[in-house]
Amino acid sequence: MRRLALRTGVRWKISIAIAAVGALIALALSLVVHNAARVSMLENAREVQLERLLFAQRLYEATNTKKPSPKFGAKINDPSLPASLRSRMQDDRRATHVDEYDDGVPDVWAAVPLANGDVLSLHTRFADRSATVMGDLDRALIIGSVSVVFGGCALGVLIGGQLSRRLRKAAAAAGKVAQGNTEVRVREAVGGVVRDETDELARAVDALTDALNERIEAERRVTADIAHELRTPVTGLLTAAELLPPGRPTELVRDRAQAMRTLVEDVLEVATLDGASERAELQELQLGEFVSRRVRLLDPEITVRVVHESWVSTDPRRLERILGNLLGNAAKHGAAPVEVTVEGRVVRVRDHGPGFPEALLREGPSRFRTGSSDRSGRGHGLGLTIAAGQARVLGARLTFRNAGPAGGGDTGGAVAVLWLPEHAPTNTGSFPVLRQAESG
């Protein structure tokens, strides 16, 4: 069973972290302030109560009466005197005692031993001032704590939002690099005047991109050089094969020499397309009419259906190359009937064979990979790679999918779809040419 993964952004993680830390700090400070204020008020109540008792003692001793003045509420030998005060009185020491209750109102005792051995005591509940002050203080602490938490959330959203935007820009730029746009620089996309770990990540990605570009360019140059070097001996081999006497061995030699020459030419074309230096020479043409005539020349048995005619600005030579490779792939790896459909700027080529392998549908065309074992295994796997490269030069998009089985004996098959752009691919350096009717 797959574990449920919760996806949260950096902004909210930082906000929650700052709010949690702020809440903990506010709670700790509130407890400290609350306890300090409570202790201070109790100490003040003890001092006030003791001063009252001492004044009552002086008055009692000055009047020399048997009972203290009722004005202060002092008592002689009060039976409800707390045990802690009784023990202190035995040491002939004056002392105070506080009883705290759930309502927050303290009961403050003060006691002092007299010369005749009696104990003069006074106790009062400080309900008038202490509860009010502590209540106001607690409300102020709660309001302050809530303000700190919300302020921390706002600060976290602000800081996290800036970091999140920078990371999203870096991810978007890295995605463009992954799609093949190696001119993009993540550091420039991130921008800003702040220097943090995001800039280090961007510089690392840019350095990785540069290193990959250098390696790819080196491999492309090696491939192109090898193809150029093989051109001459392969051409000589093909010429020599033509001089051999007629016979089955001669046919085999000629066939293999021609296949090697085709391979060399395709490898050289792939290397040229990888160099991103190709430029399309655009012409205005009727797509349906162009595709119909070219398909008839390649294979008259292929059915062409024009659903909607459209004028497009494209390179006829490269478009013909794409069509030839798609039809060649259908002939080698698919099965009849092969159908070509033109609808506006979209060209579909479908066969009724086993379909494209899953690896191709998942990763796209790959050179020197001819497909799964259910196909014939003929060819060198460069046809679709060249078609995809030529489509990029045209600014077009080439997609691959499999047609699912349908009724009436339809066995599905492979479907390649070429999406021509609405506007000329000026970003490739191509230029438009005045509309003209193409001669057959």
TORKOL-4160 file (C-alpha; in steps of 0.2 Angstrom, whole numbers, padded with zeros to 4 digits, m for minus):
440
<pt num="1" X="0000" Y="0000" Z="0000"/>
<pt num="2" X="0007" Y="0017" Z="m0005"/>
<pt num="3" X="0009" Y="0029" Z="0009"/>
<pt num="4" X="m0001" Y="0045" Z="0008"/>
<pt num="5" X="0011" Y="0059" Z="0004"/>
<pt num="6" X="0005" Y="0077" Z="0009"/>
<pt num="7" X="0012" Y="0090" Z="m0002"/>
<pt num="8" X="0014" Y="0107" Z="0006"/>
<pt num="9" X="0024" Y="0122" Z="0000"/>
<pt num="10" X="0039" Y="0130" Z="0008"/>
<pt num="11" X="0029" Y="0146" Z="0012"/>
<pt num="12" X="0017" Y="0137" Z="0023"/>
<pt num="13" X="0030" Y="0126" Z="0031"/>
<pt num="14" X="0040" Y="0142" Z="0036"/>
<pt num="15" X="0024" Y="0150" Z="0042"/>
<pt num="16" X="0020" Y="0136" Z="0053"/>
<pt num="17" X="0037" Y="0135" Z="0060"/>
<pt num="18" X="0038" Y="0153" Z="0064"/>
<pt num="19" X="0021" Y="0153" Z="0071"/>
<pt num="20" X="0025" Y="0138" Z="0082"/>
<pt num="21" X="0041" Y="0145" Z="0088"/>
<pt num="22" X="0032" Y="0162" Z="0092"/>
<pt num="23" X="0018" Y="0153" Z="0101"/>
<pt num="24" X="0031" Y="0143" Z="0112"/>
<pt num="25" X="0040" Y="0159" Z="0116"/>
<pt num="26" X="0024" Y="0169" Z="0120"/>
<pt num="27" X="0018" Y="0155" Z="0131"/>
<pt num="28" X="0034" Y="0154" Z="0140"/>
<pt num="29" X="0035" Y="0173" Z="0143"/>
<pt num="30" X="0017" Y="0173" Z="0148"/>
<pt num="31" X="0020" Y="0160" Z="0161"/>
<pt num="32" X="0035" Y="0169" Z="0167"/>
<pt num="33" X="0026" Y="0186" Z="0168"/>
<pt num="34" X="0011" Y="0178" Z="0176"/>
<pt num="35" X="0021" Y="0169" Z="0190"/>
<pt num="36" X="0032" Y="0184" Z="0193"/>
<pt num="37" X="0017" Y="0196" Z="0194"/>
<pt num="38" X="0008" Y="0184" Z="0206"/>
<pt num="39" X="0023" Y="0182" Z="0217"/>
<pt num="40" X="0026" Y="0200" Z="0217"/>
<pt num="41" X="0008" Y="0204" Z="0222"/>
<pt num="42" X="0008" Y="0190" Z="0236"/>
<pt num="43" X="0024" Y="0197" Z="0243"/>
<pt num="44" X="0016" Y="0215" Z="0243"/>
<pt num="45" X="0001" Y="0207" Z="0251"/>
<pt num="46" X="0011" Y="0199" Z="0265"/>
<pt num="47" X="0020" Y="0216" Z="0268"/>
<pt num="48" X="0004" Y="0225" Z="0269"/>
<pt num="49" X="m0004" Y="0213" Z="0281"/>
<pt num="50" X="0011" Y="0212" Z="0292"/>
<pt num="51" X="0011" Y="0232" Z="0293"/>
<pt num="52" X="m0007" Y="0231" Z="0298"/>
<pt num="53" X="m0004" Y="0218" Z="0311"/>
<pt num="54" X="0011" Y="0228" Z="0318"/>
<pt num="55" X="0001" Y="0243" Z="0319"/>
<pt num="56" X="m0013" Y="0234" Z="0328"/>
<pt num="57" X="0000" Y="0227" Z="0340"/>
<pt num="58" X="0006" Y="0244" Z="0345"/>
<pt num="59" X="m0011" Y="0250" Z="0347"/>
<pt num="60" X="m0015" Y="0235" Z="0358"/>
<pt num="61" X="0000" Y="0236" Z="0369"/>
<pt num="62" X="m0002" Y="0255" Z="0371"/>
<pt num="63" X="m0021" Y="0254" Z="0376"/>
<pt num="64" X="m0017" Y="0239" Z="0388"/>
<pt num="65" X="m0034" Y="0231" Z="0384"/>
<pt num="66" X="m0038" Y="0213" Z="0384"/>
<pt num="67" X="m0045" Y="0214" Z="0367"/>
<pt num="68" X="m0037" Y="0221" Z="0351"/>
<pt num="69" X="m0046" Y="0235" Z="0342"/>
<pt num="70" X="m0060" Y="0228" Z="0330"/>
<pt num="71" X="m0055" Y="0241" Z="0317"/>
<pt num="72" X="m0041" Y="0230" Z="0310"/>
<pt num="73" X="m0050" Y="0213" Z="0313"/>
<pt num="74" X="m0035" Y="0206" Z="0323"/>
<pt num="75" X="m0038" Y="0192" Z="0335"/>
<pt num="76" X="m0029" Y="0184" Z="0350"/>
<pt num="77" X="m0025" Y="0166" Z="0350"/>
<pt num="78" X="m0036" Y="0163" Z="0334"/>
<pt num="79" X="m0041" Y="0144" Z="0334"/>
<pt num="80" X="m0041" Y="0144" Z="0315"/>
<pt num="81" X="m0022" Y="0150" Z="0314"/>
<pt num="82" X="m0013" Y="0139" Z="0301"/>
<pt num="83" X="m0001" Y="0126" Z="0308"/>
<pt num="84" X="0014" Y="0134" Z="0299"/>
<pt num="85" X="0011" Y="0150" Z="0309"/>
<pt num="86" X="0009" Y="0141" Z="0325"/>
<pt num="87" X="0026" Y="0133" Z="0323"/>
<pt num="88" X="0034" Y="0149" Z="0319"/>
<pt num="89" X="0026" Y="0157" Z="0334"/>
<pt num="90" X="0035" Y="0145" Z="0345"/>
<pt num="91" X="0051" Y="0152" Z="0339"/>
<pt num="92" X="0046" Y="0169" Z="0345"/>
<pt num="93" X="0046" Y="0175" Z="0327"/>
<pt num="94" X="0033" Y="0185" Z="0317"/>
<pt num="95" X="0028" Y="0177" Z="0301"/>
<pt num="96" X="0015" Y="0178" Z="0287"/>
<pt num="97" X="0006" Y="0164" Z="0277"/>
<pt num="98" X="m0004" Y="0164" Z="0261"/>
<pt num="99" X="m0018" Y="0152" Z="0256"/>
<pt num="100" X="m0022" Y="0152" Z="0238"/>
<pt num="101" X="m0039" Y="0146" Z="0230"/>
<pt num="102" X="m0045" Y="0141" Z="0213"/>
<pt num="103" X="m0054" Y="0158" Z="0211"/>
<pt num="104" X="m0037" Y="0167" Z="0212"/>
<pt num="105" X="m0041" Y="0177" Z="0228"/>
<pt num="106" X="m0027" Y="0174" Z="0241"/>
<pt num="107" X="m0031" Y="0173" Z="0260"/>
<pt num="108" X="m0016" Y="0182" Z="0268"/>
<pt num="109" X="m0012" Y="0178" Z="0287"/>
<pt num="110" X="0000" Y="0188" Z="0298"/>
<pt num="111" X="0004" Y="0183" Z="0316"/>
<pt num="112" X="0016" Y="0190" Z="0329"/>
<pt num="113" X="0020" Y="0183" Z="0347"/>
<pt num="114" X="0016" Y="0194" Z="0362"/>
<pt num="115" X="0026" Y="0196" Z="0378"/>
<pt num="116" X="0013" Y="0187" Z="0388"/>
<pt num="117" X="0014" Y="0172" Z="0377"/>
<pt num="118" X="m0002" Y="0175" Z="0367"/>
<pt num="119" X="m0002" Y="0176" Z="0348"/>
<pt num="120" X="m0010" Y="0191" Z="0339"/>
<pt num="121" X="m0015" Y="0187" Z="0321"/>
<pt num="122" X="m0024" Y="0195" Z="0307"/>
<pt num="123" X="m0030" Y="0187" Z="0290"/>
<pt num="124" X="m0039" Y="0196" Z="0275"/>
<pt num="125" X="m0044" Y="0190" Z="0258"/>
<pt num="126" X="m0037" Y="0202" Z="0245"/>
<pt num="127" X="m0052" Y="0200" Z="0234"/>
<pt num="128" X="m0053" Y="0218" Z="0229"/>
<pt num="129" X="m0037" Y="0222" Z="0219"/>
<pt num="130" X="m0027" Y="0206" Z="0216"/>
<pt num="131" X="m0040" Y="0196" Z="0206"/>
<pt num="132" X="m0044" Y="0211" Z="0195"/>
<pt num="133" X="m0025" Y="0215" Z="0192"/>
<pt num="134" X="m0021" Y="0197" Z="0188"/>
<pt num="135" X="m0037" Y="0195" Z="0177"/>
<pt num="136" X="m0031" Y="0211" Z="0167"/>
<pt num="137" X="m0014" Y="0205" Z="0166"/>
<pt num="138" X="m0019" Y="0187" Z="0159"/>
<pt num="139" X="m0030" Y="0195" Z="0146"/>
<pt num="140" X="m0016" Y="0207" Z="0141"/>
<pt num="141" X="m0004" Y="0191" Z="0140"/>
<pt num="142" X="m0017" Y="0182" Z="0129"/>
<pt num="143" X="m0020" Y="0196" Z="0117"/>
<pt num="144" X="m0001" Y="0198" Z="0116"/>
<pt num="145" X="0002" Y="0180" Z="0113"/>
<pt num="146" X="m0011" Y="0179" Z="0099"/>
<pt num="147" X="m0004" Y="0194" Z="0091"/>
<pt num="148" X="0013" Y="0187" Z="0091"/>
<pt num="149" X="0007" Y="0171" Z="0083"/>
<pt num="150" X="m0003" Y="0180" Z="0069"/>
<pt num="151" X="0012" Y="0191" Z="0067"/>
<pt num="152" X="0023" Y="0176" Z="0065"/>
<pt num="153" X="0012" Y="0168" Z="0052"/>
<pt num="154" X="0011" Y="0184" Z="0042"/>
<pt num="155" X="0030" Y="0186" Z="0043"/>
<pt num="156" X="0032" Y="0167" Z="0038"/>
<pt num="157" X="0020" Y="0170" Z="0023"/>
<pt num="158" X="0031" Y="0185" Z="0018"/>
<pt num="159" X="0048" Y="0176" Z="0019"/>
<pt num="160" X="0042" Y="0159" Z="0013"/>
<pt num="161" X="0033" Y="0167" Z="m0001"/>
<pt num="162" X="0049" Y="0175" Z="m0007"/>
<pt num="163" X="0058" Y="0159" Z="m0006"/>
<pt num="164" X="0044" Y="0149" Z="m0014"/>
<pt num="165" X="0044" Y="0161" Z="m0029"/>
<pt num="166" X="0062" Y="0160" Z="m0031"/>
<pt num="167" X="0062" Y="0141" Z="m0030"/>
<pt num="168" X="0047" Y="0140" Z="m0042"/>
<pt num="169" X="0056" Y="0151" Z="m0055"/>
<pt num="170" X="0072" Y="0140" Z="m0053"/>
<pt num="171" X="0061" Y="0124" Z="m0055"/>
<pt num="172" X="0053" Y="0132" Z="m0071"/>
<pt num="173" X="0069" Y="0136" Z="m0078"/>
<pt num="174" X="0077" Y="0119" Z="m0074"/>
<pt num="175" X="0061" Y="0111" Z="m0083"/>
<pt num="176" X="0065" Y="0121" Z="m0099"/>
<pt num="177" X="0083" Y="0115" Z="m0098"/>
<pt num="178" X="0076" Y="0097" Z="m0096"/>
<pt num="179" X="0065" Y="0100" Z="m0112"/>
<pt num="180" X="0081" Y="0104" Z="m0122"/>
<pt num="181" X="0081" Y="0123" Z="m0121"/>
<pt num="182" X="0099" Y="0124" Z="m0115"/>
<pt num="183" X="0100" Y="0143" Z="m0118"/>
<pt num="184" X="0090" Y="0146" Z="m0102"/>
<pt num="185" X="0100" Y="0150" Z="m0086"/>
<pt num="186" X="0092" Y="0146" Z="m0069"/>
<pt num="187" X="0102" Y="0160" Z="m0060"/>
<pt num="188" X="0095" Y="0173" Z="m0072"/>
<pt num="189" X="0078" Y="0166" Z="m0070"/>
<pt num="190" X="0079" Y="0167" Z="m0051"/>
<pt num="191" X="0085" Y="0185" Z="m0051"/>
<pt num="192" X="0083" Y="0196" Z="m0036"/>
<pt num="193" X="0096" Y="0205" Z="m0025"/>
<pt num="194" X="0096" Y="0192" Z="m0011"/>
<pt num="195" X="0110" Y="0179" Z="m0011"/>
<pt num="196" X="0105" Y="0163" Z="m0003"/>
<pt num="197" X="0105" Y="0144" Z="m0005"/>
<pt num="198" X="0093" Y="0146" Z="m0020"/>
<pt num="199" X="0107" Y="0155" Z="m0030"/>
<pt num="200" X="0119" Y="0142" Z="m0025"/>
<pt num="201" X="0107" Y="0129" Z="m0032"/>
<pt num="202" X="0104" Y="0139" Z="m0048"/>
<pt num="203" X="0123" Y="0141" Z="m0051"/>
<pt num="204" X="0125" Y="0122" Z="m0048"/>
<pt num="205" X="0111" Y="0118" Z="m0061"/>
<pt num="206" X="0119" Y="0131" Z="m0074"/>
<pt num="207" X="0136" Y="0123" Z="m0071"/>
<pt num="208" X="0128" Y="0106" Z="m0074"/>
<pt num="209" X="0119" Y="0112" Z="m0090"/>
<pt num="210" X="0136" Y="0119" Z="m0097"/>
<pt num="211" X="0145" Y="0103" Z="m0093"/>
<pt num="212" X="0131" Y="0092" Z="m0102"/>
<pt num="213" X="0131" Y="0104" Z="m0117"/>
<pt num="214" X="0150" Y="0103" Z="m0119"/>
<pt num="215" X="0148" Y="0084" Z="m0118"/>
<pt num="216" X="0134" Y="0083" Z="m0130"/>
<pt num="217" X="0143" Y="0094" Z="m0142"/>
<pt num="218" X="0159" Y="0084" Z="m0141"/>
<pt num="219" X="0149" Y="0068" Z="m0144"/>
<pt num="220" X="0140" Y="0076" Z="m0159"/>
<pt num="221" X="0156" Y="0082" Z="m0166"/>
<pt num="222" X="0164" Y="0064" Z="m0164"/>
<pt num="223" X="0148" Y="0056" Z="m0172"/>
<pt num="224" X="0148" Y="0069" Z="m0187"/>
<pt num="225" X="0167" Y="0066" Z="m0189"/>
<pt num="226" X="0165" Y="0047" Z="m0190"/>
<pt num="227" X="0151" Y="0049" Z="m0202"/>
<pt num="228" X="0161" Y="0060" Z="m0213"/>
<pt num="229" X="0176" Y="0049" Z="m0213"/>
<pt num="230" X="0165" Y="0034" Z="m0217"/>
<pt num="231" X="0157" Y="0042" Z="m0231"/>
<pt num="232" X="0171" Y="0040" Z="m0243"/>
<pt num="233" X="0175" Y="0022" Z="m0240"/>
<pt num="234" X="0157" Y="0017" Z="m0240"/>
<pt num="235" X="0154" Y="0026" Z="m0257"/>
<pt num="236" X="0170" Y="0017" Z="m0264"/>
<pt num="237" X="0163" Y="0001" Z="m0257"/>
<pt num="238" X="0146" Y="0004" Z="m0266"/>
<pt num="239" X="0155" Y="0009" Z="m0282"/>
<pt num="240" X="0165" Y="m0007" Z="m0281"/>
<pt num="241" X="0150" Y="m0018" Z="m0278"/>
<pt num="242" X="0143" Y="m0011" Z="m0295"/>
<pt num="243" X="0157" Y="m0018" Z="m0304"/>
<pt num="244" X="0155" Y="m0036" Z="m0298"/>
<pt num="245" X="0148" Y="m0049" Z="m0310"/>
<pt num="246" X="0129" Y="m0052" Z="m0308"/>
<pt num="247" X="0123" Y="m0065" Z="m0296"/>
<pt num="248" X="0116" Y="m0068" Z="m0279"/>
<pt num="249" X="0132" Y="m0064" Z="m0269"/>
<pt num="250" X="0134" Y="m0047" Z="m0279"/>
<pt num="251" X="0116" Y="m0043" Z="m0274"/>
<pt num="252" X="0119" Y="m0046" Z="m0256"/>
<pt num="253" X="0135" Y="m0036" Z="m0256"/>
<pt num="254" X="0126" Y="m0021" Z="m0265"/>
<pt num="255" X="0111" Y="m0022" Z="m0253"/>
<pt num="256" X="0123" Y="m0022" Z="m0237"/>
<pt num="257" X="0133" Y="m0008" Z="m0245"/>
<pt num="258" X="0118" Y="0002" Z="m0249"/>
<pt num="259" X="0111" Y="m0001" Z="m0231"/>
<pt num="260" X="0128" Y="0005" Z="m0224"/>
<pt num="261" X="0128" Y="0021" Z="m0235"/>
<pt num="262" X="0110" Y="0025" Z="m0229"/>
<pt num="263" X="0116" Y="0022" Z="m0211"/>
<pt num="264" X="0130" Y="0034" Z="m0213"/>
<pt num="265" X="0119" Y="0047" Z="m0221"/>
<pt num="266" X="0106" Y="0046" Z="m0207"/>
<pt num="267" X="0119" Y="0047" Z="m0193"/>
<pt num="268" X="0127" Y="0062" Z="m0201"/>
<pt num="269" X="0109" Y="0070" Z="m0202"/>
<pt num="270" X="0106" Y="0066" Z="m0184"/>
<pt num="271" X="0122" Y="0074" Z="m0179"/>
<pt num="272" X="0118" Y="0090" Z="m0190"/>
<pt num="273" X="0101" Y="0091" Z="m0181"/>
<pt num="274" X="0108" Y="0089" Z="m0164"/>
<pt num="275" X="0119" Y="0104" Z="m0168"/>
<pt num="276" X="0104" Y="0116" Z="m0168"/>
<pt num="277" X="0112" Y="0125" Z="m0183"/>
<pt num="278" X="0099" Y="0120" Z="m0196"/>
<pt num="279" X="0087" Y="0133" Z="m0203"/>
<pt num="280" X="0071" Y="0130" Z="m0211"/>
<pt num="281" X="0068" Y="0138" Z="m0228"/>
<pt num="282" X="0049" Y="0142" Z="m0228"/>
<pt num="283" X="0036" Y="0142" Z="m0241"/>
<pt num="284" X="0018" Y="0144" Z="m0241"/>
<pt num="285" X="0009" Y="0128" Z="m0248"/>
<pt num="286" X="m0007" Y="0119" Z="m0247"/>
<pt num="287" X="m0004" Y="0105" Z="m0234"/>
<pt num="288" X="m0017" Y="0093" Z="m0240"/>
<pt num="289" X="m0012" Y="0094" Z="m0258"/>
<pt num="290" X="0006" Y="0093" Z="m0254"/>
<pt num="291" X="0004" Y="0078" Z="m0243"/>
<pt num="292" X="m0007" Y="0069" Z="m0256"/>
<pt num="293" X="0006" Y="0071" Z="m0270"/>
<pt num="294" X="0021" Y="0066" Z="m0260"/>
<pt num="295" X="0012" Y="0051" Z="m0253"/>
<pt num="296" X="0007" Y="0045" Z="m0270"/>
<pt num="297" X="0025" Y="0046" Z="m0276"/>
<pt num="298" X="0031" Y="0036" Z="m0261"/>
<pt num="299" X="0017" Y="0023" Z="m0261"/>
<pt num="300" X="0002" Y="0024" Z="m0272"/>
<pt num="301" X="m0007" Y="0011" Z="m0261"/>
<pt num="302" X="m0008" Y="0022" Z="m0246"/>
<pt num="303" X="m0024" Y="0031" Z="m0243"/>
<pt num="304" X="m0024" Y="0049" Z="m0240"/>
<pt num="305" X="m0039" Y="0058" Z="m0233"/>
<pt num="306" X="m0040" Y="0077" Z="m0233"/>
<pt num="307" X="m0053" Y="0083" Z="m0220"/>
<pt num="308" X="m0049" Y="0101" Z="m0220"/>
<pt num="309" X="m0037" Y="0110" Z="m0232"/>
<pt num="310" X="m0026" Y="0123" Z="m0225"/>
<pt num="311" X="m0011" Y="0135" Z="m0230"/>
<pt num="312" X="0004" Y="0133" Z="m0220"/>
<pt num="313" X="0021" Y="0141" Z="m0220"/>
<pt num="314" X="0034" Y="0127" Z="m0219"/>
<pt num="315" X="0050" Y="0119" Z="m0227"/>
<pt num="316" X="0044" Y="0107" Z="m0240"/>
<pt num="317" X="0060" Y="0097" Z="m0241"/>
<pt num="318" X="0060" Y="0094" Z="m0222"/>
<pt num="319" X="0041" Y="0090" Z="m0222"/>
<pt num="320" X="0044" Y="0078" Z="m0236"/>
<pt num="321" X="0058" Y="0070" Z="m0225"/>
<pt num="322" X="0046" Y="0068" Z="m0210"/>
<pt num="323" X="0033" Y="0060" Z="m0221"/>
<pt num="324" X="0045" Y="0048" Z="m0229"/>
<pt num="325" X="0052" Y="0042" Z="m0212"/>
<pt num="326" X="0035" Y="0040" Z="m0204"/>
<pt num="327" X="0028" Y="0030" Z="m0219"/>
<pt num="328" X="0044" Y="0020" Z="m0219"/>
<pt num="329" X="0042" Y="0016" Z="m0201"/>
<pt num="330" X="0024" Y="0011" Z="m0204"/>
<pt num="331" X="0030" Y="0000" Z="m0218"/>
<pt num="332" X="0044" Y="m0009" Z="m0208"/>
<pt num="333" X="0036" Y="m0011" Z="m0191"/>
<pt num="334" X="0017" Y="m0009" Z="m0194"/>
<pt num="335" X="0005" Y="m0018" Z="m0205"/>
<pt num="336" X="m0007" Y="m0013" Z="m0220"/>
<pt num="337" X="m0017" Y="m0003" Z="m0222"/>
<pt num="338" X="m0008" Y="0013" Z="m0219"/>
<pt num="339" X="m0018" Y="0029" Z="m0218"/>
<pt num="340" X="m0013" Y="0047" Z="m0219"/>
<pt num="341" X="m0026" Y="0060" Z="m0213"/>
<pt num="342" X="m0024" Y="0079" Z="m0216"/>
<pt num="343" X="m0034" Y="0090" Z="m0205"/>
<pt num="344" X="m0030" Y="0109" Z="m0205"/>
<pt num="345" X="m0012" Y="0110" Z="m0199"/>
<pt num="346" X="m0012" Y="0092" Z="m0192"/>
<pt num="347" X="m0005" Y="0077" Z="m0201"/>
<pt num="348" X="m0009" Y="0059" Z="m0195"/>
<pt num="349" X="0000" Y="0043" Z="m0201"/>
<pt num="350" X="m0008" Y="0027" Z="m0195"/>
<pt num="351" X="m0004" Y="0009" Z="m0198"/>
<pt num="352" X="m0013" Y="m0007" Z="m0191"/>
<pt num="353" X="0001" Y="m0016" Z="m0184"/>
<pt num="354" X="0006" Y="m0020" Z="m0166"/>
<pt num="355" X="0009" Y="m0002" Z="m0162"/>
<pt num="356" X="0023" Y="0008" Z="m0154"/>
<pt num="357" X="0033" Y="0000" Z="m0140"/>
<pt num="358" X="0030" Y="0007" Z="m0122"/>
<pt num="359" X="0048" Y="0013" Z="m0121"/>
<pt num="360" X="0045" Y="0024" Z="m0136"/>
<pt num="361" X="0028" Y="0031" Z="m0130"/>
<pt num="362" X="0036" Y="0034" Z="m0113"/>
<pt num="363" X="0053" Y="0042" Z="m0118"/>
<pt num="364" X="0051" Y="0047" Z="m0136"/>
<pt num="365" X="0061" Y="0041" Z="m0151"/>
<pt num="366" X="0079" Y="0035" Z="m0147"/>
<pt num="367" X="0093" Y="0032" Z="m0159"/>
<pt num="368" X="0098" Y="0014" Z="m0163"/>
<pt num="369" X="0083" Y="0007" Z="m0154"/>
<pt num="370" X="0071" Y="m0002" Z="m0166"/>
<pt num="371" X="0057" Y="m0007" Z="m0154"/>
<pt num="372" X="0051" Y="m0022" Z="m0145"/>
<pt num="373" X="0053" Y="m0040" Z="m0149"/>
<pt num="374" X="0036" Y="m0041" Z="m0157"/>
<pt num="375" X="0043" Y="m0030" Z="m0172"/>
<pt num="376" X="0053" Y="m0037" Z="m0186"/>
<pt num="377" X="0069" Y="m0029" Z="m0179"/>
<pt num="378" X="0074" Y="m0022" Z="m0196"/>
<pt num="379" X="0082" Y="m0004" Z="m0198"/>
<pt num="380" X="0093" Y="0006" Z="m0186"/>
<pt num="381" X="0081" Y="0016" Z="m0176"/>
<pt num="382" X="0085" Y="0033" Z="m0183"/>
<pt num="383" X="0070" Y="0036" Z="m0194"/>
<pt num="384" X="0059" Y="0043" Z="m0180"/>
<pt num="385" X="0073" Y="0052" Z="m0172"/>
<pt num="386" X="0077" Y="0061" Z="m0188"/>
<pt num="387" X="0058" Y="0065" Z="m0190"/>
<pt num="388" X="0057" Y="0072" Z="m0173"/>
<pt num="389" X="0073" Y="0082" Z="m0176"/>
<pt num="390" X="0066" Y="0089" Z="m0192"/>
<pt num="391" X="0050" Y="0093" Z="m0184"/>
<pt num="392" X="0059" Y="0104" Z="m0171"/>
<pt num="393" X="0068" Y="0113" Z="m0185"/>
<pt num="394" X="0050" Y="0117" Z="m0192"/>
<pt num="395" X="0044" Y="0122" Z="m0175"/>
<pt num="396" X="0032" Y="0108" Z="m0176"/>
<pt num="397" X="0027" Y="0095" Z="m0163"/>
<pt num="398" X="0028" Y="0076" Z="m0167"/>
<pt num="399" X="0018" Y="0064" Z="m0155"/>
<pt num="400" X="0016" Y="0046" Z="m0154"/>
<pt num="401" X="0002" Y="0035" Z="m0148"/>
<pt num="402" X="m0006" Y="0018" Z="m0150"/>
<pt num="403" X="m0024" Y="0017" Z="m0157"/>
<pt num="404" X="m0034" Y="0005" Z="m0146"/>
<pt num="405" X="m0044" Y="m0010" Z="m0154"/>
<pt num="406" X="m0061" Y="m0005" Z="m0160"/>
<pt num="407" X="m0076" Y="m0015" Z="m0167"/>
<pt num="408" X="m0077" Y="m0021" Z="m0185"/>
<pt num="409" X="m0060" Y="m0031" Z="m0184"/>
<pt num="410" X="m0050" Y="m0015" Z="m0181"/>
<pt num="411" X="m0033" Y="m0021" Z="m0173"/>
<pt num="412" X="m0028" Y="m0004" Z="m0167"/>
<pt num="413" X="m0010" Y="0001" Z="m0173"/>
<pt num="414" X="0002" Y="0015" Z="m0171"/>
<pt num="415" X="m0002" Y="0033" Z="m0174"/>
<pt num="416" X="0011" Y="0047" Z="m0177"/>
<pt num="417" X="0004" Y="0065" Z="m0177"/>
<pt num="418" X="0013" Y="0080" Z="m0184"/>
<pt num="419" X="0006" Y="0097" Z="m0177"/>
<pt num="420" X="0013" Y="0111" Z="m0188"/>
<pt num="421" X="0014" Y="0128" Z="m0180"/>
<pt num="422" X="0002" Y="0142" Z="m0184"/>
<pt num="423" X="0017" Y="0154" Z="m0186"/>
<pt num="424" X="0033" Y="0152" Z="m0194"/>
<pt num="425" X="0047" Y="0147" Z="m0183"/>
<pt num="426" X="0057" Y="0163" Z="m0183"/>
<pt num="427" X="0066" Y="0158" Z="m0167"/>
<pt num="428" X="0076" Y="0145" Z="m0177"/>
<pt num="429" X="0082" Y="0159" Z="m0189"/>
<pt num="430" X="0071" Y="0154" Z="m0204"/>
<pt num="431" X="0063" Y="0167" Z="m0215"/>
<pt num="432" X="0046" Y="0167" Z="m0224"/>
<pt num="433" X="0045" Y="0166" Z="m0243"/>
<pt num="434" X="0032" Y="0173" Z="m0254"/>
<pt num="435" X="0017" Y="0162" Z="m0257"/>
<pt num="436" X="0019" Y="0152" Z="m0273"/>
<pt num="437" X="0011" Y="0136" Z="m0280"/>
<pt num="438" X="0023" Y="0121" Z="m0279"/>
<pt num="439" X="0026" Y="0112" Z="m0295"/>
<pt num="440" X="0024" Y="0093" Z="m0295"/>
